[in-house]
Amino acid sequence: MESTLSVVSSKDLLNLFGACDQHLRRIRAALGVSITAHDGRIHITGPEAAVAKATEILEQLQACATNQGDVSADDVTRALSALQNGEAPAASSPIEVFRSGKQIRSRTAGQSRYIEAIRKNDIVLCYGPAGTGKTYLAVAMAVAALKQEAIRKIVLVRPAVEAGESLGFLPGDLQAKINPYLRPLLDALHEMMDHDLIRSYTEEDLIEVIPLAYMRGRTLNEAFIILDEAQNTTVSQMKMFLTRMGAGSKIVLSGDVTQIDLPPKSRSGLIDALTRLRGIEGIASVRLTGADIVRHPLVQRIVNAYEEQPKKHH
């Protein structure tokens, strides 16, 4: 059987095949197909099922190249392992943000489930290791909702719980002490909006980046509220946060249940909520795993190394 794909330019072909055809060789070896290119088209030949899989992978990688500008060895690894594990390809529709020409897409099947859960539910609890895009994708969905005027404001929230360090010893006033905690949320925002637009939206109160304690006593209508590092809330803080939700609002909680910095014997509000809120209509929970890590390939290996049982020393 033969299948063909169109390629716009030789630059696109280089992105898709990789330097010295490294991506191409991996796909050929994994699926046992022949892949050649001429006259602006890619030709895939071999057994029918293998050709279908190779075509699907190359189409995924083409979408990757369009969105990111290049295709990494890690993108190829993810596409091949998703296919071999029988997972659906990452196929949620792109997220449109303010930065011109930038579209954000899911890069793994888990990320696709996460995006679809946010689209379909008013409260989403997402948990998983570092580097899986929990915060980044939530911020992207919030920015897209603001752009489409589906909401009136974005509220980005983080508990100010120290990872073994004390706030009191940091220099500066309260705002200066809190800013480092809010930095990851601001970093995500800066990738999707120009600095001047963020400043003007912040001044107009369309974007608020605040510590969790500042949420007490408020009701937020028509807002997209993201609680990052949700594993570091107590059960009572989580209840306080969730009950701030007003009409027309959406909440996303994200956290890593293996990275809890609460005092000993304090129960994590995220772990509690995952059990307590299970089965309530309009609330979804999504678990991301090491397979969804989209940072440097070493991050996945580091997470795996920490998750393995410690080896006994002789």
Number of C-alpha atoms within 10 A of each C-alpha: 12 15 15 15 14 14 17 9 11 10 11 18 19 16 20 26 21 18 10 9 13 13 23 20 15 16 22 15 10 13 18 15 21 19 21 12 15 9 8 14 15 17 17 23 19 17 14 13 11 19 23 17 17 26 21 15 20 21 15 20 23 21 18 21 18 14 16 14 11 18 22 16 12 15 19 23 16 21 23 20 12 19 16 12 8 9 13 13 20 19 16 17 13 13 18 20 24 17 13 10 8 16 17 18 22 23 24 25 20 22 26 19 19 25 23 12 21 24 14 12 16 18 23 24 25 25 25 21 23 22 20 24 21 29 24 19 21 28 25 24 21 29 24 19 21 20 14 12 11 15 20 19 25 26 20 25 25 25 22 20 20 12 11 8 9 10 13 10 8 12 9 10 9 11 10 11 17 19 15 11 20 19 13 15 20 16 11 16 21 15 15 22 18 13 12 10 13 18 14 12 15 15 11 11 14 17 22 17 20 20 19 21 14 13 18 12 10 13 13 20 16 17 25 28 27 25 27 26 25 28 28 29 28 20 18 11 19 21 13 17 23 17 15 17 21 14 10 14 20 23 24 29 25 25 24 21 17 12 14 20 17 17 11 7 6 13 17 22 19 26 20 14 17 17 10 11 13 11 11 8 10 11 19 21 23 20 17 23 17 18 16 23 27 20 13 10 15 10 17 20 13 11 16 13 11 9 11 8 8 8 6 5 4 3
